[in-house]
């Protein structure tokens, strides 16, 4: 059982980091309406079940989440009982969905997020994280950050 937690370990939690630099690019399927790239301020890795991962890029008024499963042979984050986790560097994730939405200055959602099925991957390294995904209709997302 690859997704079953190991005995004596906690399998869920998160890790959050302020970013030195970050850029998010969203290209709608209608290539005529290219969205300008946006910066982001924080990054959060969320592990709700061992083997599943969310990579959340939080910017000024916007959040983009790449969600998926760890690539074969990759180790999940190590989490303690209070939900604080430590990533296993480097790791790769296979993206299954992308969610984007607006957020208030307080950090609360400003409406319902939009989630899309998409294929792609994230490369999570000690000093950088890069994700990209492509939906079946051609819509695409890319996020690059330096820790």
N, C-alpha and C positions, 0 to 999 in steps of 0.2 A: 504494500500500500504506500505509494509514493507520497500521497497527500496527508497521510495520517501523522499526527504529531508524535515525536519521539517521547518515550517515557521520561518524566522528570523535566521536560521543557515546556515553556509556554509558546504557543504557536501563533499568537496574534499581538498586534501593537503597531507602533509607528516610530518613525525617525524623521526629524525635521531639521532643516538647515537654511540659514540665510545665504543667498547667492552672491558671488562676486560679480557675475555677469550672466545674462540670460536673454534669450530671444525666442519668441513663439511666432510661427508663421502658419496661417490658415489659408488654404487655397480652395474656395468653393468649386463644385463641379463645373459651374459656369465660369470658365477661365477668363471671361471678360471682366469679372468683378473681383479682381485680386484684392485681398485684404492686406493692409500694411502690417509689417511685423510689429509685435509688441514686446516690451520688456517684461520681465517678471522679477519678483523680489524674494520669494521663498520656494522651497521645494519640500515636499513631504512624501515619504515612502510609507504606504499603509499595507499591512499584511493582516487580513481578516481571517484567513485560513492559510496554514503553511502550504506553500507552493503557488498561491495566488497573490498577486501584487498589484497595487495601484501606484502610479507615479504621478503626483499632483504638482503642477506648476501654477503658482499663485502670483498674479500680477496686479497692477493698479486697475481694479474694477473687473477683472476677468480671472477665471480659473479654467485650466485645461487638464484633464485627467486621462492618462493612458492606462488601460487596465488589461491584465492578461495573466498568463501562467509563466512560471520560470521555465527557461529552456532546459532541455534534457541535460542532466548532470549538474545543474546549478544548485547552490545551497540557499535555503531560505534565510531570512534575517533571524538572528538570535534575539529573543525577546524575554524580558523578565516579568515578574508577576504584576508590576504596575503598568505594563504596556509599553515601556521604553524598549526600543529595539536597536540593534547594531547591524548594519548591512555586512554581508560577506562580499568583499571586493575581490576581483571584479565579478559581475554577474550579468546575465542577459535574460530578457523577458520577451516572450512572444505576445504581441498586442492583439487583443480580440475586439475591444471597443474603445472608443474615444468619447469623452463627455466634455462639453464646454458650456460655460454659463457666465453670467454677470454676477458680481458680488458687490455689496455695499461697502463703504469705507470701514464699517465695523467688522467686516469679514463674513457677514451673514449673506446667504443667497438673495439675489434680487430677481426672483422669479424662478421658474422651473428650468433646469439645465436641459440641454439637448444631447442625447446619447446616440451614437451611430456605430453599427458594426463596421469594423475596419480590420485590416491586416497590416502588420508591421512588426517592429521590434524596438526595444530600448537596450542600450548598452550603458550599464551603471558601473562607473569606475570611481576610484578614490578621489579624483580631482575634477571629474566631469561626468555629466549625464546627457545622453543624446537619445531622443525618441523620434520615430517617424511612423506614420500610418497612412493607409490609403483605403478609402471606401470603394465599393463596387462601381459606383457612378463616377469616380474620378476625384471626388473631394479628398483633400489631403491635409495633413497636419505635420508639423515638424517643430521640435523644441530642442534647444541646445543650451546647456548651462555649465558654468565653471563654479566649483565649490571653493 
